[in-house]
Amino acid sequence: DYGVFEMGMNHANEIAPLSAMVKPHIAIITTIAPVHTEHFPDGLDGIAKAKAEIFSGMDKNGIAILNRDNPQFDMIAAEAKRQGIGKIFTFGTSDQADARLIDCLIASNGTQIKANILGEDFTFSMKDAGPHNAMNVMSVLLTVKLMGGDMSKAIAALRDIEPPAGRGKRELLNIGDTGNPVTLIDESYNASPVAMQAAFKVMALIDPGRGGRRIAILGDMYELGQDSAKMHRELALPLQAAGIDLVYTCGPLMKNLYDALPEQNRGAHRDEAPEMAQIVPDVLVPGDVVLVKGSRGGGDKPRMQLVVEALRQMPVKCTNSANQITRERK
């Protein structure tokens, strides 16, 4: 039998007790990114140290699988060795990686991947688009191969994986033109600057339908510390680079982004998700591509899920057109 356990944290000293409980034989650290930086005054190095706590409870004959492309790779590898982990394997785009992503061709309907895993070449496709997902797959396939698993079965399973609700699930919404639906990308579960930019890149690959636009509805990103306002503002350029036509922002932190956007890209701003959920159904027209994304928040369900639910409940008959409704000027 096999067990796969995700160990999350937003503070130091949270992963160590989880590792002691699970006692993993294989530990994968996928990446180090600016998430929860509010709780890490030493930035990415602090996040790397916190994630490296996973080695403390490991079987000393176990295997550490690390991202060779991360700037903190040497630090994490050194900590693994300090904890007595002698087997370290890597994944990434680096020529030195044991599982190397050679090519990643991204299209609106998925990703074509070429990789070399421990000296063996593989080419396959996935429904889940995005280079970030392709990189995660490198760590998965490396694990399967190290464990002596059936690579053909693993790749076949990966081909059929689709993003779940809140984490990239796509839905087609009929708002009056069955041949020209709205494409909804539900990323409402959580958000960070890196994840936002990854979602924008995926959105850029999806062509709107006839008369449609690319629209991003974005909620606050939490736990970013003293640079939070700056990190929100800095999303303006990636949004423009991705060809996003209109941006609707929700929450006091996202107001920083709204103010940084060119006038023609501003949709509307609201402080609370229920307020946003009331206005966005009246904004969409057939053919639109809509992304909803934001940090979860402290409630029973993600804050921006309210917006997703409002879009799903739109009436089938809709007389909106891009000429009638574009943006709210304030």
Secondary structure by P-SEA (a helix, b strand, c coil): cbbbbbbbbcccaaaaaaaaaacccccccccccccccccccccaaaaaaaaacccccccccbbbbbcccccaaaaaaaaaaaacccccccccccccccccccbbbbcccbbbbbbbcccbbbbbccccccaaaaaaaaaaaaaaaaacccaaaaaaaaaacccccccbbbbbbbcccccbbbbbbcccccccaaaaaaaaaaaaaccccccbbbbbbcccccccccaaaaaaaaaaaaaaaacccbbbbccccaaaaaaaccccccccccccaaaaaaccccccccbbbbbbbbcccccccccaaaaaaaaaaccccccccccccccccc
